[in-house]
């Protein structure tokens, strides 16, 4: 995140603990730039996912030194443990748990892992339903931001439905594209066309596969000449290289970034 921000003349403090106020200040500055959406996305991706643990580390985003989360009615096993702990701590009944209980850390690790495992089929189900919903709309135009950049192409999130699909690099305007990981962009070697994270594009739906949840798009409009500042450290864009074959992409896109 620091390397990317340095290239936009935006900076995070070095040599000190990053606090929520640092991100708040950064996002306020970014709001005045055309890269606001992209920076918001990268700030989120740079942070660790929350985990269940008996050690109270607080909540980073809310700037709270002490924090516990649970729902009522109970939806998860973690919620049940917190309810039972409260019952035991305040003497609300006989089904509480004592303050000192064995295996709490291991239990937290386990339910953190199973929650992530459960999220994967949930996302797949949403993808399949969305693809089924869009399957009779092939050929139509949609708009949205680039939500992911990989060597094989661009992921786009549609404004209308929130669905994600891929634009294969082989279908981009005729050029040879380098994947600039630091700047989250595909950069054309010959014509300097840039497709970067957060940039808005218009696409045509080429294929929708309800069985796999895959959506494949064709770029209609978007991208820009190479207007991104070069990274402040290391070499800038690679020099032109001899022509090479474009990488082969199957006709149906599947999301890999998660």
TORBA-657423 format. One line per 5 residues: their letters; for each residue x, y, z of N, C-alpha, C. Coordinates in steps of 0.1 Angstrom, whole numbers, plus 2048, in hexadecimal, padded with zeros to 3 digits. Example, Ala and Ser with C-alpha at 12.3 -4.5 7.8 and 13.67 -1.06 7.14 Angstrom:
% TORBA-657423
AS	884 7C7 84E 87B 7D3 84E 884 7DF 84E; 880 7EA 847 889 7F5 847 881 800 84F
% end
This chain:
% TORBA-657423
XXXXX	808 7F4 800 800 800 800 809 80D 800; 813 80C 808 81D 818 808 823 81B 7FB; 827 810 7F4 82E 811 7E7 824 818 7DD; 818 813 7DD 80E 818 7D4 80B 827 7D7; 809 82A 7E4 806 838 7E8 811 842 7E4
XXXXX	81E 83D 7E6 829 845 7E3 829 84A 7D4; 824 841 7CC 823 845 7BD 819 84F 7BB; 810 851 7C4 805 85B 7C2 808 868 7CB; 814 868 7D1 818 873 7DA 80E 874 7E6; 80A 868 7EB 803 867 7F7 80B 85D 800
XXXXX	80B 85F 80D 814 858 815 80E 854 822; 813 848 827 810 843 834 81C 845 83D; 81B 849 84A 826 84B 852 82F 83E 853; 83C 840 853 845 835 854 84B 835 862; 84F 829 867 856 828 873 84D 82A 880
XXXXX	840 828 87E 837 829 88A 82B 820 888; 824 81E 892 818 816 892 80D 81D 88A; 807 816 880 7FC 81C 878 7F0 81C 881; 7E9 827 882 7DD 828 889 7D1 82C 880; 7C5 82A 884 7B9 82E 87C 7BA 83C 877
XXXXX	7BF 846 87F 7C0 854 87C 7C8 856 86F; 7D3 84D 86E 7DB 84E 862 7D3 84B 855; 7CB 841 856 7C3 83D 84A 7B8 848 848; 7B3 84D 852 7A8 857 851 7AE 863 849; 7BA 868 84D 7C1 873 847 7C4 870 838
XXXXX	7C9 864 836 7CC 860 828 7BF 860 81F; 7B4 85A 824 7A8 85A 81C 7A2 868 81A; 7A4 871 823 7A0 87E 821 7A7 885 816; 7B4 883 816 7BC 888 80B 7B9 881 7FD; 7B7 874 7FE 7B4 86D 7F2 7A6 871 7EC
XXXXX	79D 875 7F4 790 879 7EF 790 884 7E5; 79B 88C 7E5 79C 897 7DC 7A3 893 7CF; 7A6 886 7CD 7AD 882 7C1 7A5 878 7B9; 7A8 876 7AD 7A1 86C 7A4 7A3 85E 7A9; 7AC 85C 7B2 7AF 84E 7B6 7A8 84A 7C3
XXXXX	79E 852 7C7 797 850 7D5 792 842 7D6; 78A 83D 7CD 784 82F 7CE 78F 825 7CF; 799 826 7C6 7A4 81C 7C6 7AB 81C 7D3; 7AE 827 7D9 7B6 828 7E6 7AD 822 7F1; 7A0 825 7F1 797 81F 7FB 798 810 7FB
XXXXX	797 80B 7EF 798 7FC 7ED 7A5 7F6 7F2; 7B0 7FD 7EE 7BD 7F8 7F2 7BF 7F9 801; 7BA 803 808 7BC 805 816 7B4 7F9 81D; 7A9 7F5 818 7A2 7EA 81E 7A9 7DD 81C; 7AF 7DB 810 7B6 7CF 80D 7C3 7CD 815
XXXXX	7C8 7D8 819 7D5 7D8 820 7D4 7D4 82F; 7C8 7D4 834 7C5 7D1 842 7C2 7C2 844; 7C6 7BD 850 7C3 7AF 853 7B4 7AC 855; 7B0 7A0 853 7A2 79C 856 7A1 79A 865; 795 79D 86A 792 79B 878 792 78C 87B
XXXXX	796 789 887 796 77B 88C 790 77A 89A; 78B 76F 89D 785 76C 8AB 791 768 8B4; 791 76F 8C0 79C 76C 8C9 798 770 8D7; 79D 769 8E1 79A 76D 8EF 7A2 779 8F3; 7AD 77C 8EB 7B5 788 8EF 7AF 794 8E9
XXXXX	7AC 79E 8F2 7A5 7AA 8ED 7AE 7B4 8E8; 7B0 7B5 8DB 7B9 7BE 8D4 7B2 7CB 8D0; 7A5 7CC 8D2 79D 7D7 8CE 799 7D6 8C0; 794 7E2 8BB 790 7E2 8AD 797 7EE 8A6; 79F 7EA 89C 7A7 7F4 895 79F 7FF 88E
XXXXX	796 7FB 886 78E 804 87E 786 80D 886; 780 809 892 778 811 89A 781 818 8A5; 78E 816 8A5 797 81C 8AE 793 819 8BD; 78F 80D 8BF 78B 809 8CD 796 800 8D3; 79A 803 8DF 7A4 7FB 8E6 79F 7EE 8EA
XXXXX	792 7ED 8ED 78B 7E1 8F2 77F 7DF 8EA; 77D 7D3 8E5 771 7D1 8DC 76D 7C2 8DD; 760 7C0 8DC 75A 7B2 8DB 74E 7B4 8D2; 74C 7A9 8C9 741 7AA 8C0 739 79D 8C1; 72C 79F 8C2 723 793 8C2 715 798 8BE
XXXXX	70D 78F 8BA 700 792 8B5 6F5 78C 8BE; 6EA 792 8BE 6DE 78C 8C5 6D2 78E 8BC; 6CB 784 8B8 6CD 776 8BC 6DA 770 8B7; 6DE 766 8BD 6EB 75F 8BA 6EB 75A 8AC; 6F5 75D 8A4 6F7 759 896 703 750 895
XXXXX	70D 751 89D 71A 74A 89B 71E 744 8A8; 727 73A 8A7 72C 733 8B4 733 73D 8BC; 73B 747 8B5 742 751 8BD 738 759 8C5; 72C 75C 8BF 722 764 8C7 71E 75C 8D3; 71C 74F 8D2 718 747 8DD 722 747 8E8
XXXXX	72F 747 8E5 739 747 8EF 739 755 8F7; 737 760 8EF 736 76D 8F6 72A 76E 8FF; 71F 769 8FA 713 769 903 715 761 910; 71B 755 90E 71E 74D 91A 728 753 923; 732 75A 91D 73B 761 926 735 76C 92E
XXXXX	72C 773 928 724 77E 92F 71C 778 93A; 715 76D 937 70D 767 941 715 763 94D; 721 75D 94A 72A 759 955 72F 764 95D; 733 76F 955 739 77B 95C 730 782 965; 723 783 961 71A 78B 968 70F 783 970
XXXXX	711 776 970 708 76D 977 6FA 76E 973; 6F8 76E 965 6EB 76F 960 6E3 761 95F; 6EB 757 962 6E4 749 961 6EF 73F 964; 6EA 732 962 6F3 727 965 6FA 721 959; 6F8 727 94D 6FE 721 941 709 72A 93C
XXXXX	710 731 945 71B 73A 940 728 732 940; 733 738 93C 740 732 93C 749 73A 946; 752 733 94C 75B 73A 956 765 744 94F; 76A 74D 956 774 756 950 780 74F 94A; 785 745 952 791 73E 94D 78C 731 946
XXXXX	78C 730 939 787 724 933 792 720 929; 795 713 928 79F 70E 91F 79B 70D 911; 7A4 70F 908 7A2 70D 8FA 79B 718 8F3; 79A 724 8F9 793 72F 8F2 79B 734 8E6; 7A8 734 8E7 7B0 739 8DB 7AE 72F 8CF
XXXXX	7AF 722 8D2 7AD 718 8C8 79F 719 8C1; 795 71B 8CA 788 71D 8C5 786 729 8BC; 78D 734 8C0 78C 740 8B8 793 73E 8AA; 79E 737 8AA 7A5 734 89E 79C 72B 895; 796 722 89B 78D 718 893 782 720 88D
XXXXX	77A 728 894 76E 72E 88F 772 739 885; 77E 73F 887 783 749 87D 785 742 86F; 78B 736 870 78D 72F 863 780 72A 85D; 777 725 865 76B 71F 860 762 72B 85A; 763 736 860 75B 741 85B 760 745 84D
XXXXX	76D 746 84B 772 749 83E 76F 73D 834; 76F 731 839 76C 726 830 75D 727 82B; 754 72B 835 746 72C 831 744 737 828; 74C 742 828 74A 74E 820 74C 74A 811; 755 741 80E 758 73D 800 74C 738 7F9
XXXXX	745 72E 7FE 739 729 7F6 72E 733 7F6; 72E 73C 800 724 747 800 726 750 7F4; 733 754 7F2 736 75C 7E7 734 755 7D9; 737 748 7D9 735 741 7CD 726 740 7C9; 71D 73E 7D4 70F 73E 7D1 70A 74B 7CC
XXXXX	70F 756 7D2 70B 763 7CD 70F 765 7BE; 71C 761 7BB 721 762 7AE 718 75B 7A4; 714 74F 7A8 70C 746 79E 6FE 74C 79C; 6F8 751 7A7 6EB 757 7A5 6EC 764 79D; 6F6 76B 79F 6F8 778 797 6FA 775 788
XXXXX	703 76A 786 705 766 778 6F8 761 771; 6F0 75A 779 6E3 755 774 6DA 761 770; 6DA 76B 779 6D2 777 777 6D6 77F 76B; 6E3 77F 768 6E8 786 75C 6EA 77E 74F; 6E7 771 750 6E9 768 745 6E1 76C 738
XXXXX	6D6 773 73A 6CE 776 72E 6D1 785 72A; 6DC 78B 72F 6DF 799 72C 6EC 79A 725; 6F1 78F 71F 6FE 790 718 6FC 799 70C; 707 7A1 70A 707 7AB 700 703 7B9 705; 6FE 7BA 711 6FA 7C7 717 707 7CE 71C
XXXXX	706 7DB 71E 711 7E3 723 70F 7E6 732; 71A 7E6 739 719 7E9 748 725 7F2 74B; 724 7F8 757 72F 801 75B 733 7FD 769; 73F 800 76D 744 7FD 77A 753 7FF 77B; 759 7FF 787 767 801 789 76F 7F4 788
XXXXX	77B 7F5 784 785 7EA 784 787 7E6 793; 784 7DA 797 785 7D6 7A5 791 7CD 7A7; 798 7C8 79D 7A3 7C0 79F 7AC 7C0 792; 7B9 7BF 794 7C2 7BF 788 7CB 7B3 78A; 7CC 7AA 780 7D5 79F 780 7DB 79E 773
XXXXX	7E6 796 771 7ED 795 764 7E3 790 75A; 7D9 788 75D 7D0 782 753 7C5 78B 74F; 7C3 796 756 7B8 79F 752 7B3 7A8 75D; 7A8 7AE 75B 7A2 7B8 765 795 7B2 76A; 793 7B4 777 786 7B1 77D 77E 7BE 77E
XXXXX	771 7BD 77A 768 7C9 77B 75C 7C6 783; 758 7CF 78C 74D 7CE 794 741 7D7 78F; 737 7D1 78B 72C 7D8 785 724 7E1 78E; 722 7ED 78A 71A 7F6 793 70C 7F1 796; 706 7EB 78C 6F8 7E7 78C 6F5 7DC 796
XXXXX	6FE 7D2 796 6FB 7C6 79F 706 7C3 7A9; 712 7C9 7A7 71D 7C6 7B0 724 7B9 7AC; 720 7B3 7A0 727 7A7 79C 735 7AA 797; 73D 7A0 798 74B 7A1 793 74D 798 787; 754 79D 77D 758 795 772 766 799 76D
XXXXX	76B 792 763 778 794 75E 778 799 750; 781 7A2 74D 785 7A6 73F 792 79F 73C; 792 795 734 79F 78E 731 7A9 798 72B; 7B6 797 72E 7C0 7A0 729 7C0 79E 719; 7BD 792 715 7BD 790 706 7B3 798 6FF
XXXXX	7A9 79D 706 79E 7A4 6FF 7A0 7B3 700; 7AB 7B8 707 7AD 7C6 708 7B3 7CB 6FB; 7B2 7D9 6F9 7B7 7DE 6EC 7C5 7D9 6E8; 7C7 7D8 6DC 7D3 7D1 6D6 7E0 7D8 6DC; 7E6 7D0 6E5 7F3 7D5 6EA 7F8 7C9 6F3
XXXXX	804 7CB 6F8 80A 7C2 702 80A 7C8 70F; 804 7C1 719 802 7C8 726 80B 7C2 731; 811 7CB 739 819 7C7 745 810 7C9 751; 812 7C0 75A 80B 7C1 767 813 7C9 771; 80F 7D5 774 816 7DD 77E 810 7DB 78C
XXXXX	816 7D2 794 810 7CE 7A0 80F 7D9 7AA; 81A 7E2 7AA 81A 7ED 7B4 80F 7F7 7B2; 80C 7F9 7A5 802 803 7A2 7F5 7FD 79E; 7F4 7EF 7A0 7E7 7E8 79E 7E2 7EC 790; 7E9 7EA 786 7E5 7EE 778 7EB 7E5 76E
XXXXX	7E4 7E4 762 7EA 7DE 756 7ED 7EA 74D; 7FA 7EA 748 7FF 7F5 740 803 7F0 732; 7FE 7F6 728 801 7F3 71A 80F 7F7 717; 817 7EF 711 825 7F2 70E 826 7FC 702; 81E 7FA 6F8 820 802 6EC 818 80F 6ED
XXXXX	80C 80F 6F2 803 81B 6F1 801 822 6FE; 806 81C 709 806 822 716 7F8 822 71C; 7EF 819 717 7E2 819 71D 7E3 812 72B; 7DB 818 735 7DC 813 743 7CE 80F 748; 7CD 804 74E 7C1 7FF 754 7C4 7FC 763
XXXXX	7BF 805 76C 7C4 804 77A 7B8 801 783; 7BB 7FD 78F 7B1 7FA 799 7A9 807 79C; 79C 805 79C 793 811 7A0 78F 819 794; 795 817 788 791 81F 77C 783 81A 777; 77B 823 773 76E 81F 76E 76F 81C 75F
XXXXX	767 811 75C 767 80C 74E 758 809 74A; 756 808 73D 74A 803 738 74D 7F6 731; 745 7EB 734 748 7DE 72E 73B 7D8 728; 73D 7CE 71F 732 7C7 71A 733 7B9 720; 728 7B3 724 727 7A6 729 728 79C 71D
XXXXX	733 794 71D 735 78A 713 72F 77D 716; 731 778 723 72C 76B 727 729 76B 736; 71F 764 739 71B 762 747 719 753 74A; 720 74D 753 71F 73F 755 719 73C 763; 70C 739 764 706 737 771 70C 72B 779
XXXXX	711 721 772 717 715 778 723 719 780; 72C 721 77B 738 725 781 738 733 788; 72E 73B 784 72D 748 78A 736 752 782; 73C 74E 777 745 756 770 73E 760 766; 744 76C 766 73F 776 75D 74B 77B 755
XXXXX	74A 77C 747 755 781 73F 750 78D 738; 758 798 738 755 7A4 732 75F 7A8 727; 75A 7B1 71E 762 7B7 714 763 7C6 717; 76F 7CC 717 770 7DA 719 76B 7E2 70E; 762 7EC 711 75D 7F5 707 763 803 708
XXXXX	764 808 714 76A 815 716 770 816 724; 77B 81D 725 782 81F 732 791 81E 730; 798 820 73B 7A7 820 73A 7AC 82E 736; 7B8 830 737 7BE 83D 734 7CD 83B 730; 7D2 846 72A 7E0 846 727 7E8 845 734
XXXXX	7F4 842 734 7FC 83F 740 7FE 84C 748; 7F4 84F 751 7F5 85B 758 7F8 859 767; 7FA 84C 76B 7FE 849 778 80D 84D 77B; 810 853 786 81E 856 789 826 849 78A; 832 84A 786 83B 83E 788 83E 83C 797
XXXXX	83F 830 79C 843 82D 7A9 84F 835 7AD; 850 83A 7BA 85B 842 7BE 868 83A 7C0; 866 82D 7C2 872 824 7C3 872 81A 7B8; 87E 816 7B4 880 80C 7AA 87D 812 79C; 87D 809 792 87B 80E 784 86D 810 782
XXXXX	86A 818 778 85D 81B 774 857 810 76B; 850 815 761 84A 80B 758 855 804 750; 853 7F7 74D 85D 7EF 746 85E 7F5 738; 86A 7F3 732 86C 7F7 724 865 7EE 71B; 863 7F2 70F 85D 7EA 705 864 7DD 703
XXXXX	85D 7D2 702 863 7C5 700 85F 7C0 6F2; 866 7B6 6ED 862 7B0 6E1 854 7AA 6E1; 84E 7AA 6D6 840 7A5 6D6 83F 797 6DA; 835 794 6E1 833 786 6E6 824 783 6E5; 821 776 6E5 813 772 6E4 80B 776 6F1
XXXXX	7FF 77A 6EF 7F6 77D 6FA 7F3 771 702; 7F2 772 70F 7EF 766 717 7E1 761 714; 7E0 753 713 7D3 74E 710 7C9 74F 71C; 7BD 753 71A 7B3 753 724 7A7 74B 720; 7A1 743 728 795 73B 725 78A 745 723
XXXXX	77F 741 71C 774 74B 719 76C 74E 725; 76D 746 730 764 749 73B 76D 74D 747; 76A 759 74D 772 75E 758 76E 758 765; 778 755 76E 775 752 77C 77D 75B 785; 778 75F 790 77F 768 798 789 760 7A0
XXX	795 765 7A1 7A0 75F 7A8 7A6 767 7B3; 7A2 774 7B4 7A9 77D 7BD 7A5 77A 7CC; 79A 773 7CE 797 771 7DC 79E 765 7E1
% end
